[in-house]
Amino acid sequence: MTTTSEAHTRRSGRLMLNKVPEVTIWFWVIKILCTTVGESFADWINMKLGVGLVNTAWIFTAVFVVVLGVQLRLKRYVPFPYWLTVVVVSVTGTLYTDILTDQLNVPLWISSAVFSVLLAVVFGVWWLRERTLSIHSVTTLPRESFYWLAVLVTFALGTATGDWTLELTGWSPGLSVLLPLGLIAAITLLWKFGANPVLSFWLAYILTRPLGANIGDWLASPKVAQPGEPTGLALGTFTTSLIFLGLILATVIYLTVTRSDVTETYEATHTPQITANPHRERIALAGFGLLAVATGGLLVWAHSQPHVGPAPETDATSTVHLAPGQAVKKFPPAKVAALKALATTSLKDARSGNASGAHAAAQSLRDLWDADQASLQPLDNTGWTFIDAQMDQVLKTFGIDHPNPPMSPAHQEAELNTLLTDMR
């Protein structure tokens, strides 16, 4: 499954040295590091800088096109551009899933199903054209193009299935790390037993995304939060991103110097292990099936257990009453101005009939408000609670974080006007 004829290689395009690193322990370490920093860095840009989800997606799509163009022009594997592409594609794939979920309100189970089918289509077309899905034979431009397309879809799929798991179970990020970690360990054992190496690789590759994302959320989330909200080590998204970017840079420098993950170097220093055994592959395939059934059973059981959901945020309106402007009096003017700008944009779009623009601005408003909670709430808990309650009323009119469909523009305008009055 990892070899092709010379004639077929000539039909596939310009022959290069393998463009993908050898799958060693370093491959998996840096892959998880890239996934974690991708998650935390995207959150930082989206929420802390107030760029917004859609704008962040556009930014990273453009960056992805640029770095992928550089990677595709190379004739061999070079650690820095390769792993930079992985970091960027991890963020980009994650953002596409987040847009479906947060902007378009597509249920996570539908996103998971769609991306699963899309990945199957990518693999199917790749196999029909190249007769191999092995990353050890990414030696032509078409094969590398299929490879990066598959990587992009695996990140989107990993995001959808990972978030869906959290939604079903209500697990904290720290606890949620154990599921993908355990599944990767089980896949490794089945591969050692004799499972198909290509299938084992791609299954583990998909699972590294929820593993890395959960690690990032666990490190960045506050130690104390409202019921149903994630808790962690309170490092914050920026600090988490810096730590993991440093670890990635150190690892890439090591790999650049030693060339220990270059396929040609690895093959020259290691004895090939030919372990193909059709009988063992069939047994391992059944093992994968049992693993899937067991995972499904675990998720069904966890979903049936009582777990805490997000705390309702509407009670404050009946207990807290403040004059216009009083709630934000102790908040930094720059932060208040940023919030008011997004609320004003949403209001203008709602008035002009631009429903998608109003929804996107409201989503960005929510993201910025959530990102500023850690800095604003300690300044004035009463004021923060008051604005938070009104913010929830605004989000409800757009169907954001609420099960109801979007309300009429008149309702949206009324709640936005109230919010702007409270923040004037």
C-alpha positions as CSV (number, residue, x, y, z in Angstrom):
1,M,0.0,0.0,0.0
2,T,3.0,2.3,0.3
3,T,4.6,1.6,-3.1
4,T,3.6,2.5,-6.6
5,S,5.1,1.8,-10.0
6,E,7.6,4.1,-11.7
7,A,5.2,4.6,-14.6
8,H,2.4,5.7,-12.3
9,T,4.7,8.0,-10.5
10,R,5.6,9.7,-13.8
11,R,1.9,10.2,-14.5
12,S,1.3,11.7,-11.0
13,G,3.6,14.6,-11.6
14,R,7.1,15.9,-10.7
15,L,9.0,13.4,-8.5
16,M,10.4,14.9,-5.3
17,L,11.9,13.6,-2.1
18,N,9.2,12.7,0.5
19,K,7.5,15.9,1.6
20,V,6.2,14.6,4.9
21,P,8.4,13.8,8.0
22,E,9.0,10.2,9.2
23,V,6.4,9.2,11.8
24,T,8.5,9.1,14.9
25,I,7.7,10.1,18.5
26,W,8.8,13.6,17.6
27,F,6.1,13.7,14.9
28,W,3.3,13.1,17.4
29,V,4.8,15.4,20.1
30,I,5.0,18.4,17.7
31,K,1.7,17.6,16.1
32,I,-0.1,17.8,19.5
33,L,1.9,21.0,20.3
34,C,0.8,22.5,17.0
35,T,-2.8,21.6,17.7
36,T,-2.8,23.1,21.2
37,V,-1.2,26.4,20.1
38,G,-3.5,26.6,17.1
39,E,-6.6,26.4,19.4
40,S,-5.3,28.9,22.0
41,F,-3.8,31.4,19.5
42,A,-7.1,31.4,17.5
43,D,-9.1,32.1,20.7
44,W,-6.7,34.9,21.7
45,I,-7.1,36.6,18.3
46,N,-10.8,36.0,18.1
47,M,-11.7,37.0,21.6
48,K,-8.9,39.0,23.3
49,L,-8.3,41.2,20.3
50,G,-12.0,41.4,19.4
51,V,-11.4,40.5,15.7
52,G,-14.4,38.2,15.6
53,L,-14.8,34.7,14.4
54,V,-15.5,35.4,10.7
55,N,-12.7,37.9,10.4
56,T,-10.3,35.6,12.1
57,A,-11.2,32.8,9.7
58,W,-10.5,35.1,6.7
59,I,-7.2,36.1,8.2
60,F,-6.0,32.5,8.7
61,T,-7.4,31.4,5.4
62,A,-5.2,34.0,3.7
63,V,-2.2,33.0,5.8
64,F,-2.9,29.3,5.0
65,V,-2.8,30.0,1.3
66,V,0.5,31.8,1.6
67,V,2.3,29.2,3.8
68,L,0.9,26.3,1.8
69,G,2.2,27.9,-1.4
70,V,5.7,28.0,0.1
71,Q,5.4,24.4,1.3
72,L,4.3,23.1,-2.1
73,R,7.1,24.8,-3.9
74,L,9.8,22.9,-1.9
75,K,11.2,19.8,-3.4
76,R,11.8,18.0,0.0
77,Y,10.7,18.0,3.6
78,V,11.9,21.0,5.5
79,P,10.8,21.2,9.2
80,F,10.1,24.9,9.6
81,P,7.7,25.5,6.6
82,Y,6.1,22.1,7.1
83,W,5.2,22.5,10.8
84,L,4.2,26.2,10.2
85,T,1.7,24.9,7.7
86,V,0.4,22.4,10.2
87,V,-0.1,25.1,12.8
88,V,-1.9,27.4,10.4
89,V,-4.1,24.6,9.0
90,S,-5.0,23.5,12.5
91,V,-6.3,26.9,13.2
92,T,-8.1,27.2,9.9
93,G,-9.8,23.9,10.1
94,T,-11.0,24.6,13.6
95,L,-12.4,28.0,12.6
96,Y,-14.4,26.5,9.8
97,T,-16.1,24.2,12.3
98,D,-16.6,27.1,14.7
99,I,-18.3,29.1,12.0
100,L,-20.7,26.3,11.3
101,T,-21.5,25.9,15.0
102,D,-21.5,29.5,16.3
103,Q,-22.5,31.5,13.2
104,L,-24.7,29.2,11.2
105,N,-26.1,27.2,14.2
106,V,-25.4,23.9,12.6
107,P,-25.6,21.1,15.3
108,L,-22.3,19.5,16.0
109,W,-23.5,16.0,15.1
110,I,-24.4,17.2,11.6
111,S,-20.9,18.9,11.3
112,S,-19.3,15.6,12.4
113,A,-21.3,13.6,9.9
114,V,-20.6,16.1,7.0
115,F,-16.8,16.2,7.7
116,S,-16.7,12.4,8.0
117,V,-18.3,12.0,4.6
118,L,-16.0,14.8,3.1
119,L,-12.9,13.0,4.5
120,A,-14.1,9.7,3.0
121,V,-14.5,11.4,-0.4
122,V,-11.0,13.0,-0.2
123,F,-9.5,9.6,0.7
124,G,-11.5,7.9,-2.0
125,V,-10.4,10.2,-4.8
126,W,-6.8,10.2,-3.5
127,W,-6.8,6.4,-3.6
128,L,-8.4,6.1,-7.0
129,R,-5.9,8.5,-8.5
130,E,-2.7,7.5,-6.7
131,R,-3.4,3.9,-5.4
132,T,-1.9,4.8,-2.0
133,L,-2.8,6.9,1.0
134,S,0.6,6.4,2.7
135,I,2.4,9.5,3.8
136,H,5.7,7.7,3.0
137,S,5.0,8.2,-0.7
138,V,4.1,12.0,-0.7
139,T,6.6,12.6,-3.5
140,T,4.5,14.4,-6.1
141,L,2.5,17.6,-6.2
142,P,-0.9,15.9,-6.6
143,R,-0.2,13.6,-3.6
144,E,0.9,16.4,-1.5
145,S,-2.2,18.4,-2.4
146,F,-4.4,15.5,-1.4
147,Y,-2.4,15.2,1.8
148,W,-3.0,18.8,2.9
149,L,-6.6,18.7,1.9
150,A,-7.0,15.6,4.1
151,V,-5.2,17.3,6.9
152,L,-7.5,20.3,6.7
153,V,-10.6,18.1,6.9
154,T,-9.2,16.0,9.7
155,F,-8.8,19.2,11.8
156,A,-12.3,20.3,11.1
157,L,-13.6,16.8,11.8
158,G,-11.6,16.5,15.0
159,T,-13.0,19.9,16.2
160,A,-16.6,18.9,15.5
161,T,-16.3,15.4,17.2
162,G,-14.3,16.8,20.1
163,D,-16.8,19.6,20.8
164,W,-19.7,17.2,20.3
165,T,-18.2,14.9,22.9
166,L,-17.9,17.8,25.4
167,E,-21.5,18.8,24.6
168,L,-22.8,15.2,25.2
169,T,-20.8,14.5,28.4
170,G,-20.4,17.9,30.1
171,W,-16.8,16.8,31.0
172,S,-14.2,19.4,32.0
173,P,-11.2,19.9,29.6
174,G,-8.9,18.1,32.0
175,L,-11.1,15.0,32.1
176,S,-11.8,15.2,28.4
177,V,-8.1,14.8,27.7
178,L,-8.3,11.1,28.8
179,L,-10.7,10.0,26.0
180,P,-8.6,10.8,22.9
181,L,-5.5,9.9,24.8
182,G,-6.9,6.5,25.7
183,L,-8.1,6.0,22.1
184,I,-4.7,6.9,20.7
185,A,-3.1,4.4,23.1
186,A,-5.5,1.7,22.0
187,I,-4.8,2.4,18.3
188,T,-1.1,2.2,19.0
189,L,-1.5,-1.2,20.5
190,L,-3.6,-2.5,17.6
191,W,-0.9,-1.1,15.2
192,K,1.8,-2.9,17.1
193,F,-0.4,-6.1,16.8
194,G,-0.5,-5.8,13.1
195,A,-3.3,-3.3,12.1
196,N,-3.0,-1.5,8.8
197,P,-0.5,1.2,9.3
198,V,-2.2,3.8,7.0
199,L,-5.5,3.4,8.8
200,S,-3.9,3.5,12.2
201,F,-2.0,6.7,11.3
202,W,-5.0,8.6,10.1
203,L,-7.2,7.5,13.0
204,A,-4.6,8.7,15.5
205,Y,-4.0,11.9,13.4
206,I,-7.7,12.9,13.8
207,L,-7.7,12.2,17.5
208,T,-4.7,14.4,18.2
209,R,-6.9,17.4,17.4
210,P,-9.4,17.0,20.3
211,L,-6.5,15.9,22.5
212,G,-4.4,19.1,21.8
213,A,-7.5,21.3,22.0
214,N,-8.5,19.9,25.4
215,I,-5.0,20.4,26.7
216,G,-5.1,24.0,25.5
217,D,-8.5,24.7,27.1
218,W,-7.4,23.1,30.4
219,L,-4.3,25.3,30.5
220,A,-6.0,28.5,29.5
221,S,-9.4,28.2,31.4
222,P,-9.8,30.0,34.8
223,K,-9.4,28.0,38.0
224,V,-12.9,29.1,39.2
225,A,-15.8,29.6,36.8
226,Q,-19.6,29.6,36.7
227,P,-21.3,26.2,36.9
228,G,-21.0,24.4,33.5
229,E,-18.1,26.6,32.3
230,P,-14.6,25.0,31.8
231,T,-12.0,25.3,34.5
232,G,-8.3,24.8,34.3
233,L,-4.9,26.2,35.3
234,A,-5.7,29.8,34.4
235,L,-2.6,30.4,32.3
236,G,-4.7,32.3,29.7
237,T,-4.7,31.9,25.9
238,F,-1.8,34.2,25.3
239,T,0.5,32.6,27.8
240,T,-0.5,29.1,26.7
241,S,0.3,30.1,23.1
242,L,3.7,31.6,24.0
243,I,4.7,28.4,25.9
244,F,3.7,26.1,23.2
245,L,5.2,28.2,20.4
246,G,8.4,28.1,22.3
247,L,8.3,24.3,22.6
248,I,7.4,24.0,18.9
249,L,10.3,26.3,17.9
250,A,12.8,24.3,20.1
251,T,11.6,21.0,18.6
252,V,11.8,22.3,15.0
253,I,15.3,23.6,15.6
254,Y,16.3,20.2,17.0
255,L,14.7,18.4,14.0
256,T,16.4,20.8,11.5
257,V,19.8,20.2,13.0
258,T,19.6,16.4,13.5
259,R,17.4,15.6,10.4
260,S,16.2,12.7,12.5
261,D,12.7,12.9,11.0
262,V,13.7,13.1,7.3
263,T,12.5,9.9,5.7
264,E,15.7,9.3,3.7
265,T,17.8,9.8,6.8
266,Y,15.6,7.6,8.9
267,E,15.6,4.8,6.4
268,A,19.4,4.9,6.1
269,T,19.8,4.4,9.9
270,H,16.9,2.0,10.6
271,T,16.2,-1.5,9.5
272,P,12.9,-1.7,7.6
273,Q,10.2,-3.7,9.4
274,I,7.9,-5.6,7.1
275,T,5.1,-6.8,9.3
276,A,2.2,-7.0,6.8
277,N,0.0,-9.9,7.9
278,P,-3.5,-10.0,6.3
279,H,-4.9,-12.2,9.1
280,R,-3.7,-9.9,11.8
281,E,-4.9,-6.9,9.9
282,R,-8.4,-8.4,9.8
283,I,-8.3,-9.1,13.5
284,A,-7.1,-5.5,14.2
285,L,-9.9,-4.1,12.0
286,A,-12.4,-5.9,14.1
287,G,-10.6,-4.4,17.1
288,F,-11.1,-1.0,15.7
289,G,-14.8,-1.8,15.3
290,L,-15.1,-2.9,19.0
291,L,-13.2,0.2,20.0
292,A,-15.7,2.4,18.2
293,V,-18.6,0.5,19.8
294,A,-17.1,0.9,23.3
295,T,-16.5,4.6,22.7
296,G,-20.1,5.1,21.6
297,G,-21.3,3.2,24.7
298,L,-19.1,5.3,27.0
299,L,-20.5,8.6,25.5
300,V,-24.1,7.4,25.7
301,W,-23.5,6.4,29.4
302,A,-21.8,9.8,30.1
303,H,-24.6,11.7,28.4
304,S,-27.2,9.9,30.6
305,Q,-25.4,10.9,33.8
306,P,-26.4,14.2,35.5
307,H,-24.0,16.9,34.7
308,V,-24.0,20.7,35.3
309,G,-25.0,22.9,32.3
310,P,-24.3,26.6,32.0
311,A,-25.9,28.6,34.7
312,P,-28.9,30.8,33.7
313,E,-27.9,34.5,33.4
314,T,-31.3,36.2,33.3
315,D,-32.1,36.5,37.0
316,A,-29.9,39.6,37.5
317,T,-32.4,41.8,35.6
318,S,-34.9,41.5,38.4
319,T,-32.4,42.1,41.3
320,V,-30.0,44.7,39.9
321,H,-31.1,48.1,38.7
322,L,-28.5,50.8,37.7
323,A,-28.8,54.1,36.0
324,P,-27.6,54.5,32.4
325,G,-23.8,54.5,32.3
326,Q,-23.4,53.6,36.0
327,A,-22.7,49.9,35.3
328,V,-19.6,50.6,33.2
329,K,-18.3,53.6,35.2
330,K,-15.4,51.6,36.6
331,F,-14.5,49.8,33.4
332,P,-11.6,51.0,31.2
333,P,-13.0,53.4,28.5
334,A,-11.2,51.6,25.7
335,K,-12.9,48.3,26.5
336,V,-16.3,49.9,26.8
337,A,-15.8,51.7,23.5
338,A,-14.9,48.4,21.7
339,L,-18.1,46.8,23.1
340,K,-20.2,49.8,22.1
341,A,-18.7,49.8,18.6
342,L,-19.7,46.2,18.0
343,A,-23.2,46.8,19.5
344,T,-23.6,49.8,17.2
345,T,-22.6,47.8,14.2
346,S,-25.0,45.1,15.0
347,L,-27.8,47.7,15.5
348,K,-27.1,49.4,12.2
349,D,-27.1,46.1,10.3
350,A,-30.3,45.0,12.0
351,R,-32.0,48.3,11.0
352,S,-30.8,48.0,7.4
353,G,-32.0,44.4,7.0
354,N,-28.5,42.9,6.9
355,A,-29.4,39.9,9.2
356,S,-26.1,38.0,8.7
357,G,-24.1,41.1,9.4
358,A,-26.1,41.9,12.6
359,H,-25.7,38.3,13.7
360,A,-21.9,38.3,13.1
361,A,-21.5,41.6,15.0
362,A,-23.5,40.2,17.9
363,Q,-21.4,37.1,17.9
364,S,-18.2,39.2,18.0
365,L,-19.8,41.2,20.8
366,R,-20.4,38.1,22.8
367,D,-16.8,36.8,22.2
368,L,-15.3,40.1,23.3
369,W,-17.5,40.3,26.4
370,D,-16.6,36.8,27.4
371,A,-12.9,37.5,26.8
372,D,-13.0,40.6,29.0
373,Q,-14.8,38.9,31.9
374,A,-11.6,38.1,33.8
375,S,-10.5,41.8,33.7
376,L,-13.8,43.6,34.1
377,Q,-15.7,41.5,36.7
378,P,-13.2,42.2,39.5
379,L,-13.4,45.9,38.9
380,D,-17.2,46.0,39.6
381,N,-19.0,42.7,40.0
382,T,-22.4,44.5,40.3
383,G,-21.9,46.5,37.1
384,W,-20.6,43.4,35.3
385,T,-23.6,41.3,36.3
386,F,-26.0,44.0,35.2
387,I,-24.4,44.3,31.7
388,D,-24.0,40.6,31.5
389,A,-27.8,40.1,32.0
390,Q,-28.6,42.6,29.3
391,M,-26.0,41.1,27.0
392,D,-27.8,37.8,27.4
393,Q,-31.0,39.4,26.4
394,V,-29.4,40.7,23.2
395,L,-27.9,37.3,22.4
396,K,-31.3,35.7,22.9
397,T,-32.8,37.8,20.2
398,F,-30.2,36.5,17.8
399,G,-30.5,32.8,18.9
400,I,-26.9,32.9,20.1
401,D,-26.3,30.6,23.1
402,H,-30.0,30.0,23.3
403,P,-32.2,27.3,21.7
404,N,-34.7,29.7,20.2
405,P,-34.5,30.9,16.5
406,P,-33.5,34.5,15.8
407,M,-36.3,37.0,16.7
408,S,-37.5,39.9,14.6
409,P,-35.2,42.8,13.9
410,A,-37.5,45.0,16.0
411,H,-36.7,42.8,19.1
412,Q,-33.0,42.9,18.3
413,E,-33.0,46.7,17.9
414,A,-34.8,47.1,21.2
415,E,-32.4,45.0,23.2
416,L,-29.3,46.5,21.5
417,N,-30.6,50.0,22.2
418,T,-31.1,49.1,25.8
419,L,-27.5,47.7,26.0
420,L,-26.1,50.8,24.4
421,T,-28.0,53.0,26.9
422,D,-26.6,51.0,29.8
423,M,-23.1,51.5,28.5
424,R,-23.3,55.1,27.5
